[in-house]
Amino acid sequence: MASLRHLSIITVAAATLLATSCATENGAKNSAPPTAAAPSSGSPVAGGTLRLVGSGDVDHLDPTSIYYVVTIGIMRGYSRQLFALQGVAAGADTTKGYEVLPDIATELPTEANGGLSADKLTYTIKLRDGVQWDTQPPRQVTASDFVRGFKRICNPVAGSGAPGYYTSTIKGMAEYCDAYIKAFEKAKPTAKALADFQNGHDIAGVQAKDDKTVVFTLTQPAGDFLNILSLNFASAAPQEYDQYVPDDATFRQHVISNGPYKITSYVATKSIKLEKNPAWKQESDPIRHQYVNAIEVKMGVAEPDAVQQQLEAGSADLSWDLPVPTAQIPRLKSNDPNFTIYPGAVTNPYVVFNLQSKNAGGAMGKLKVRQAIEYAINKTAIAKIYGGADVATALHTVIPPGNIGYQEYNPYPTPNDQGDPAKCKQMLSEAGYPDGLTLIGAFRNAGNHPANFQSYSADLKKCGITVKGLPLRQGDYYTYLQTPSHAKNSEWDLSAPGWIPDWYGNNGRAVMQPLFQTNCNAGTSNYGCYSNPKVDDLIKQALAETDQAKAAALWHQADQTVLGDAVMVPLNNQNTPLYKNKRVQNALYLPSYQIYDVTNLWLNPNTP
């Protein structure tokens, strides 16, 4: 989710972890959790307002384009998919959180129930009764709404951050998306023009058989297709969305819910409020509940310490988008039952290069300059910013441990992962920059991100690279990176986002495809517009390979090729420390998003 999907896991050994790709604030490491809060007991308590506090805004509110995990957290309350994941209690087997379950779909499609064809190319999915849009009057969610949702995935204004999941699997999707992008290369993307294109063009492999049946036809078997259908990009879209430009300011004031909550107030950079959706029915939703009366997000608190103080004092319940303060982790770990460290398998943070930039004589387009930076950065220092070994360890590969295709190797070794300024200087000189150069580094102005920027900037300064900071608001950050015009206009040269694979299990495509497959369109998660036909071909081969061991080898080859091109610097693999106020009960952890499920917790006491 930039990802954004960007990226903000798991109590099993690394050998059994198989990896969700989203943009993230917080991170993970594949080891047993140092602490684990006890699961809640007792009967649910209804009522109260769940209060989240933090720094920045959402990346998007349109389910088609959301890719920031904290936004996904509240979107879970107002947007449902055909299939979904469930949260798990602290201390429980988190692999249960990888399991795809029916949501709006009535059941998992199999050959036995007629939902999956013998050649595994056709999925026939029946929709659940009683799932309704919060319209006046409430209206049943139909198969045509899902068709409309899929047609919005590659819209040229605010499209999905991972369109490749769909163009590489669904028959006719690539052709539809190519035509959509081409149609608006010069034409203005007004709401009417976008709707006219969508309503006048079909996707061969996405069809509404009737109001209650949607049929997907694939180009080749895809064992992870249900995972792809569980992502928010695959959400249904009501007909009213044709009236708006995707995710623009007007759209954000007219979001329509089919979940247990609906957005009743959104003030950009200030607040969001969700209240109970009267059109939602518990009997139609096997995943979510409606325990709390409302969910409020207050923005503008940029310091993790300030958020932590509110959580412990009882004036807030959960952090919105900021991590547990690093200095507080030893104290909380030793004696606070409301603190948990969840292990994971993520790439957070990593440095990405803008290959489109013309700054410093097009330095970012030169391999030896990028390789010099690979050697320069002190990964151990970055890990300390997040809390040291309990929370983060140095990462050397594109695919993190616990994900299909991971094999440990280190193409840019430095002593104790602390950087090698001399090697960096040598390579800069070989690249034609003996006197150094100046670059622009974009970073989030909240949480640990200013410290990250200061750390890697200091490392680069040691070998002659001056990095000028470009601070961005937390909620704007991934949207900025996902807008290719900023890259093409040389507004930034390097940045340090994070990435959580979009699902765990059979997830080979959930790292390489969104981050490194050729895609320089709006909404991309390939922020620097990297393009290598060899990588594209390896991705294609891996996706077609039915033997998992052979597929893993192909993903590893793609990993080696990407790092050979030095288009990113993997920094850390992180655990996720989370803290909740003591009144938050039944806090179920969503491994794929590194957050608690707001649609399943309750408050005791439930006032205020």
C-alpha positions in Angstrom: 0.0 0.0 0.0 3.4 3.6 -1.4 4.5 1.7 -0.6 3.1 3.7 -0.4 0.9 0.8 0.0 4.3 2.9 1.3 5.5 1.3 2.9 4.3 2.3 9.0 5.9 -9.1 11.1 5.7 -12.2 12.2 6.2 -14.7 15.1 7.6 -17.5 13.0 11.2 -18.4 12.0 12.6 -16.7 8.9 12.5 -20.0 7.0 8.7 -20.1 7.3 8.1 -16.5 6.4 7.2 -15.9 2.9 6.3 -12.0 2.5 2.7 -7.3 1.7 4.1 -4.4 -0.2 3.1 -1.1 1.2 4.7 2.2 1.9 5.6 2.4 5.6 6.5 4.5 8.5 7.5 1.7 10.8 9.4 -1.5 10.0 10.3 -5.2 11.0 12.8 -8.0 11.5 12.3 -11.7 11.1 12.9 -12.9 14.7 10.9 -14.0 17.7 9.2 -10.9 19.4 11.1 -9.6 22.4 7.8 -8.7 24.0 4.2 -9.8 23.5 1.2 -8.2 25.1 -1.4 -10.7 26.4 -4.5 -11.0 24.2 -7.7 -9.3 25.5 -10.2 -11.2 27.4 -13.9 -10.6 28.2 -16.9 -9.7 26.2 -16.9 -6.8 23.7 -17.8 -3.4 25.0 -19.7 -1.2 22.5 -19.4 2.6 22.3 -16.8 5.3 22.6 -14.5 7.1 20.2 -11.2 5.6 19.2 -8.7 8.5 19.2 -5.6 8.4 16.9 -3.0 11.1 17.0 0.0 11.8 14.8 1.7 14.0 12.2 0.6 13.9 8.6 -2.3 13.6 6.2 -3.4 10.6 4.2 -1.8 9.8 0.9 -5.2 9.3 -0.7 -8.8 8.5 0.4 -9.7 6.9 -2.9 -9.3 3.1 -2.4 -8.0 2.8 -6.0 -4.9 4.8 -5.1 -4.2 4.4 -1.4 -0.8 2.8 -0.7 0.2 4.2 2.7 -0.4 1.7 5.4 -1.8 4.1 7.9 -4.4 5.2 5.4 -5.2 1.5 4.7 -5.8 1.2 8.4 -8.8 3.5 8.4 -9.9 2.6 4.8 -10.5 -0.9 6.2 -13.5 0.7 7.9 -15.1 2.1 4.8 -14.0 0.0 1.8 -14.4 -3.7 1.4 -12.9 -6.1 -1.2 -13.9 -9.6 -2.5 -11.3 -11.1 -0.1 -9.5 -9.8 3.0 -7.0 -10.6 5.7 -7.7 -10.9 9.4 -5.7 -9.6 12.4 -4.1 -11.8 15.0 -3.7 -11.4 18.8 -0.2 -10.7 20.2 1.5 -14.0 20.9 -0.6 -15.9 18.5 0.5 -17.6 15.3 0.8 -14.6 12.9 0.7 -16.8 9.9 -3.0 -16.7 10.4 -2.8 -13.1 9.3 -1.6 -14.2 5.9 -4.7 -16.3 5.2 -7.0 -14.9 2.5 -10.7 -15.1 3.6 -13.9 -14.3 1.8 -15.2 -10.8 2.4 -17.8 -9.6 -0.1 -17.2 -12.9 -1.9 -19.4 -15.7 -0.5 -16.6 -18.3 -0.5 -13.1 -19.0 -1.7 -13.3 -20.2 -5.4 -12.2 -23.8 -5.9 -12.7 -26.3 -8.6 -15.0 -28.2 -6.3 -17.4 -25.3 -5.9 -17.2 -24.2 -9.5 -15.4 -21.0 -8.7 -12.1 -22.0 -10.4 -11.8 -23.6 -13.8 -9.8 -26.7 -14.3 -7.1 -24.8 -16.2 -7.0 -22.2 -13.4 -7.6 -19.4 -15.8 -11.2 -18.5 -14.9 -12.5 -17.3 -11.5 -16.2 -17.1 -11.0 -17.0 -15.2 -7.8 -20.4 -14.9 -6.2 -21.2 -11.8 -4.1 -22.6 -11.8 -0.6 -26.1 -10.6 0.1 -26.6 -7.5 2.2 -23.4 -5.6 1.3 -24.6 -2.0 0.7 -23.4 1.4 -0.3 -24.1 4.2 2.1 -26.3 5.9 -0.5 -29.8 7.4 -0.2 -31.4 4.9 -0.1 -28.8 2.2 0.5 -27.9 0.2 -2.6 -26.6 -3.3 -3.0 -22.9 -3.6 -4.1 -23.0 -5.4 -7.5 -20.6 -7.1 -9.9 -20.8 -4.0 -12.1 -19.4 -2.0 -9.2 -16.3 -4.3 -9.2 -15.9 -3.9 -12.9 -16.0 -0.2 -12.5 -13.4 -0.4 -9.8 -11.0 -2.4 -12.0 -11.4 0.1 -14.8 -10.2 2.8 -12.4 -7.0 1.0 -11.5 -4.9 2.6 -14.2 -6.6 6.0 -14.4 -4.0 8.6 -15.4 -4.7 10.9 -12.4 -4.5 8.8 -9.3 -4.0 5.2 -10.3 -2.9 2.2 -8.4 0.6 2.1 -7.1 1.0 -1.5 -8.4 -0.9 -1.8 -11.7 1.4 -4.6 -12.7 -0.3 -7.0 -10.4 -3.4 -6.7 -12.7 -1.8 -6.1 -16.1 0.3 -9.2 -15.8 -2.5 -11.5 -14.7 -5.9 -10.4 -16.1 -6.7 -10.9 -19.8 -7.0 -7.6 -21.6 -5.9 -5.5 -18.7 -2.6 -4.4 -20.1 -4.2 -3.4 -23.4 -7.0 -1.5 -21.5 -4.4 0.4 -19.4 -2.2 1.2 -22.3 -5.1 2.7 -24.1 -6.3 4.6 -21.0 -2.9 6.3 -20.5 -2.5 7.0 -24.2 -5.9 8.6 -24.4 -4.9 11.3 -21.9 -1.4 12.0 -23.0 -2.7 15.3 -24.3 -6.4 15.4 -23.3 -7.4 17.0 -20.0 -8.5 14.3 -17.5 -11.8 15.8 -16.5 -14.3 13.7 -14.5 -16.5 13.4 -17.5 -13.7 12.5 -19.9 -12.4 9.8 -17.5 -15.8 8.3 -17.0 -16.5 8.4 -20.7 -13.4 6.4 -21.4 -14.1 3.9 -18.7 -17.7 3.4 -19.7 -16.8 3.1 -23.3 -14.0 0.5 -23.0 -14.1 -3.0 -21.5 -11.5 -5.2 -19.9 -11.8 -8.6 -21.6 -11.0 -10.5 -18.4 -13.3 -8.6 -15.9 -16.9 -9.2 -16.6 -20.2 -9.0 -14.6 -22.1 -12.2 -15.4 -25.0 -10.8 -13.5 -25.5 -8.5 -10.5 -24.2 -11.1 -8.0 -21.4 -12.7 -10.1 -18.1 -11.3 -11.3 -15.9 -13.4 -13.6 -12.1 -12.9 -14.0 -10.2 -14.5 -16.9 -6.4 -14.7 -16.6 -3.6 -14.9 -19.1 -1.8 -17.6 -17.2 -2.4 -19.4 -13.8 -1.6 -17.2 -10.8 -1.4 -18.9 -7.4 -1.5 -15.5 -5.7 -4.5 -14.1 -7.5 -6.7 -14.1 -4.4 -4.1 -12.1 -2.7 -4.2 -9.6 -5.5 -8.0 -9.4 -5.3 -7.7 -8.7 -1.5 -5.8 -5.5 -2.1 -7.6 -2.1 -1.9 -6.8 -1.4 -5.5 -9.4 -4.2 -6.3 -12.2 -2.4 -4.4 -15.7 -1.9 -5.9 -16.6 1.6 -7.0 -20.1 3.0 -6.9 -21.5 4.7 -10.0 -21.4 8.1 -8.2 -17.6 8.0 -8.5 -18.0 8.8 -12.2 -18.8 12.4 -11.1 -15.4 13.1 -9.7 -11.7 13.2 -10.7 -10.1 10.3 -8.8 -9.0 11.3 -5.3 -9.2 15.1 -5.9 -10.4 17.5 -3.2 -14.1 17.1 -4.2 -13.8 13.3 -4.3 -12.4 13.3 -0.8 -15.6 15.0 0.5 -17.8 12.4 -1.2 -16.3 9.1 -0.3 -19.0 6.4 -0.2 -18.8 3.5 2.2 -19.7 -0.1 2.1 -18.0 -1.0 5.4 -18.9 -0.5 9.1 -17.8 3.1 9.2 -18.2 6.1 6.9 -16.2 9.3 6.6 -18.2 12.2 8.1 -15.5 14.8 8.2 -12.2 15.3 6.5 -10.1 18.4 6.9 -6.8 18.2 4.9 -3.7 18.1 7.2 -6.0 18.5 10.3 -8.4 15.6 11.0 -10.5 12.7 9.8 -13.6 11.4 11.5 -15.4 8.2 10.8 -18.8 7.3 12.3 -21.0 4.2 12.1 -22.4 3.5 8.7 -26.1 2.8 9.1 -26.2 0.8 5.8 -23.7 -1.8 7.0 -25.0 -5.1 8.4 -23.0 -7.3 10.7 -24.5 -10.5 9.1 -23.0 -9.4 5.7 -19.5 -8.9 7.0 -17.5 -11.9 8.3 -14.3 -9.8 8.9 -15.2 -6.6 10.7 -17.3 -5.3 13.6 -18.7 -2.0 14.6 -17.8 -1.9 18.3 -16.7 1.8 18.6 -19.1 4.6 17.8 -16.5 6.7 16.0 -12.8 6.9 14.9 -11.1 10.2 15.1 -7.6 11.0 13.6 -6.0 14.2 14.8 -3.0 15.4 12.8 -0.3 18.0 13.4 1.7 16.3 16.2 5.1 15.8 14.6 7.1 14.4 17.5 6.9 10.7 18.6 7.5 11.7 22.2 4.5 13.9 22.2 2.3 11.1 20.8 3.7 8.6 23.3 2.9 11.0 26.2 -0.7 11.3 25.1 -1.1 7.5 24.8 0.3 6.9 28.2 -1.7 9.8 29.7 -5.0 8.5 28.2 -5.8 11.5 26.0 -5.2 9.3 22.9 -5.6 5.6 22.1 -3.3 4.8 19.2 -0.6 6.4 17.2 -1.7 7.4 13.7 1.6 7.5 11.8 4.5 7.9 14.2 6.7 5.2 15.7 7.3 4.5 19.4 10.1 6.9 20.5 13.4 5.0 20.2 14.6 6.2 23.7 11.4 4.8 25.3 11.7 1.3 23.9 13.9 -0.2 26.7 11.6 1.1 29.4 8.4 0.0 27.7 9.9 -3.4 26.8 10.8 -4.1 30.4 7.4 -3.6 32.1 4.6 -2.2 30.0 1.9 -4.8 28.9 0.5 -2.4 26.4 3.8 -2.5 24.4 4.5 -5.1 21.8 7.4 -5.6 19.3 6.1 -7.6 16.2 8.8 -9.2 14.0 8.7 -8.8 10.3 10.3 -9.1 6.9 10.4 -5.7 5.2 12.7 -3.2 3.5 12.5 -0.1 5.7 14.0 2.3 5.0 15.8 2.1 1.7 17.4 4.8 -0.5 16.0 5.2 -3.9 17.6 7.1 -6.7 15.9 9.4 -9.2 17.3 8.2 -12.5 15.4 11.0 -14.4 17.3 13.8 -12.6 19.6 16.0 -14.6 21.2 17.6 -11.5 25.0 17.6 -11.1 25.4 16.6 -14.8 22.9 13.8 -14.5 24.9 12.1 -11.7 22.0 9.9 -10.7 22.1 8.3 -14.1 25.7 7.2 -13.7 26.3 3.8 -12.3 29.5 4.5 -10.5 28.0 7.5 -8.6 25.2 5.3 -7.4 27.6 2.5 -6.5 29.7 5.1 -4.5 26.6 5.9 -2.5 26.0 2.2 -1.9 29.4 2.0 -0.2 29.0 5.3 1.7 26.0 4.8 4.0 26.3 3.6 7.5 23.5 1.1 7.9 24.2 0.4 11.5 23.7 4.1 12.4 20.3 4.0 10.6 19.3 1.0 12.7 20.2 2.8 15.9 17.8 5.6 15.0 15.0 3.0 15.2 16.2 1.4 18.4 19.1 -0.9 17.5 19.1 -4.7 17.3 15.7 -5.1 19.0 14.1 -3.3 16.1 16.4 -3.1 13.1 19.2 -4.9 11.4 21.3 -4.1 8.3 19.9 -5.3 5.0 22.0 -6.1 2.0 19.4 -7.4 -0.5 16.4 -6.0 -2.4 14.2 -8.9 -1.2 14.3 -9.0 2.6 14.5 -12.2 4.6 11.3 -14.2 4.9 10.2 -13.5 1.4 10.3 -15.8 -1.6 13.5 -15.2 -3.6 15.6 -14.0 -0.6 19.2 -15.3 -0.6 21.8 -13.5 1.6 24.6 -11.9 -0.3 26.3 -8.5 0.0 27.5 -6.8 -3.2 28.6 -3.6 -1.5 30.2 -4.8 1.8 31.6 -2.3 4.3 33.3 -2.9 7.7 30.5 -3.8 10.2 27.9 -2.2 7.8 29.2 1.2 8.9 30.1 2.6 5.5 33.4 3.0 3.6 34.1 6.7 2.7 37.4 5.9 1.0 35.7 3.5 -1.4 33.0 6.1 -2.0 35.6 8.8 -2.9 37.4 6.4 -5.2 34.3 5.6 -7.2 33.2 9.2 -7.4 36.6 10.1 -8.9 36.2 7.2 -11.4 32.8 8.6 -12.2 34.2 12.0 -13.0 33.5 13.8 -9.7 36.9 14.0 -7.9 35.7 17.2 -6.2 32.4 15.9 -5.2 28.9 17.0 -6.1 25.6 18.3 -4.7 22.3 16.4 -4.7 18.8 17.0 -3.4 17.4 14.6 -0.8 13.6 14.5 -0.2 12.5 13.4 3.2 9.5 13.3 5.5 9.6 16.0 8.2 8.2 13.8 11.0 9.1 10.8 13.0 12.5 9.2 12.5 12.9 10.6 9.0 14.7 13.8 9.7 17.3 11.8 11.7 17.5 9.3 8.8 18.2 12.1 6.4 20.8 13.7 8.7 22.5 10.3 9.1 22.9 9.4 5.5 23.7 13.0 4.5 26.6 13.0 7.0 27.8 9.8 5.5 27.8 11.2 2.0 29.5 14.4 3.1 32.5 12.3 4.2 33.1 11.3 0.6 32.4 14.7 -1.0 28.6 14.6 -1.6 26.6 17.5 -0.3 22.9 16.7 0.1 20.4 19.6 0.3 17.3 18.6 2.2 13.8 18.8 0.6 11.4 18.4 3.6 7.9 17.1 2.8 4.9 16.8 5.0 4.3 13.2 6.2 1.0 12.8 4.4 2.3 14.3 1.1 5.5 12.3 0.9 4.4 9.2 -1.0 2.0 11.1 -3.3 5.0 13.3 -4.2 7.2 10.4 -5.0 4.4 8.7 -7.0 4.1 11.7 -9.2 6.7 11.2 -12.0 6.7 14.9 -13.0 8.6 15.7 -9.8 11.3 13.2 -10.8 11.4 14.3 -14.4 11.7 17.9 -13.3 14.8 17.1 -11.3 13.2 18.2 -8.1 14.8 15.4 -6.1 17.8 13.0 -6.5 17.5 10.5 -3.7 15.0 9.7 -0.9 14.4 7.1 1.8 11.0 5.5 1.7 10.0 2.1 3.2 8.4 -1.0 1.7 6.2 -3.8 3.2 5.5 -6.5 0.7 1.8 -6.4 -0.2 1.1 -9.9 1.1 2.9 -12.9 2.7 2.9 -16.4 1.5 3.3 -16.8 -2.3 4.5 -13.3 -2.7 7.3 -13.2 -5.2 5.8 -10.4 -7.2 5.0 -8.2 -4.1 8.5 -6.6 -4.0 10.1 -6.7 -7.4 7.1 -5.9 -9.6 5.8 -2.7 -8.0 9.3 -1.3 -7.2 11.3 -2.3 -10.3 9.2 -3.3 -13.2 9.1 -0.5 -15.8 6.4 2.0 -14.8 6.8 5.7 -14.9 3.0 6.6 -14.8 1.1 8.5 -12.2 0.8 6.4 -9.0 3.9 4.4 -9.6 5.9 2.9 -6.8 8.9 2.7 -9.1 9.7 6.2 -7.8 12.9 6.8 -9.8 11.5 5.5 -13.1 14.0 2.6 -13.3 13.7 0.5 -16.4 15.7 -2.6 -17.4 14.4 -5.0 -19.9 16.3 -7.9 -18.3 14.5 -7.2 -14.9 11.2 -7.0 -16.7 11.9 -10.3 -18.4 13.0 -12.0 -15.2 9.8 -10.8 -13.5 7.8 -12.2 -16.4 9.6 -15.6 -16.2 9.2 -15.8 -12.4 5.5 -15.1 -12.7 5.0 -17.8 -15.3 7.0 -20.4 -13.3 4.9 -22.9 -11.5 7.8 -24.6 -9.6 8.3 -22.5 -6.5 12.0 -23.3 -6.2 12.6 -22.3 -9.8 10.5 -19.1 -9.3 12.5 -18.2 -6.2 15.8 -18.5 -8.2 14.4 -16.2 -10.9 13.4 -13.6 -8.2 16.9 -13.8 -6.8 18.4 -13.2 -10.2 16.1 -10.1 -10.5 17.4 -9.0 -7.1 21.0 -9.3 -8.2 20.3 -7.4 -11.4 18.7 -4.5 -9.6 21.5 -4.2 -7.1 24.0 -4.6 -9.9 22.4 -1.5 -11.4 22.6 0.1 -7.9 19.2 1.7 -8.2 18.4 1.4 -4.5 20.4 1.0 -1.2 18.7 -1.5 1.1 19.2 -0.2 4.6 17.3 -2.1 7.3 14.9 -5.0 7.9 12.7 -4.0 10.8 10.5 -5.1 13.6 7.5 -3.1 14.4 7.1 -1.7 18.0 3.5 -0.7 18.7 1.9 0.9 21.8 -1.7 1.2 22.7 -3.6 2.9 25.5 -4.6 0.5 28.2 -8.3 0.9 27.4 -7.9 -0.5 23.9 -9.0 -4.2 23.9 -8.9 -6.9 21.3 -6.1 -5.2 19.5 -5.5 -7.6 16.5 -2.3 -7.0 14.6 -2.5 -7.0 10.8 1.0 -8.3 9.7 0.6 -7.0 6.1 0.1 -3.5 7.3 2.0 -3.3 10.6 -1.0 -1.8 12.4 -3.9 -2.8 14.6 -7.3 -3.5 13.1 -9.6 -0.6 14.0 -12.6 -2.6 12.9 -12.2 -5.2 15.6 -11.1 -3.5 18.8 -13.2 -2.1 21.5 -12.7 0.4 24.4 -13.0 -0.3 28.1 -13.9 2.1 29.5 -15.7 3.5 26.5 -15.8 7.1 27.6 -14.9 9.6 26.4 
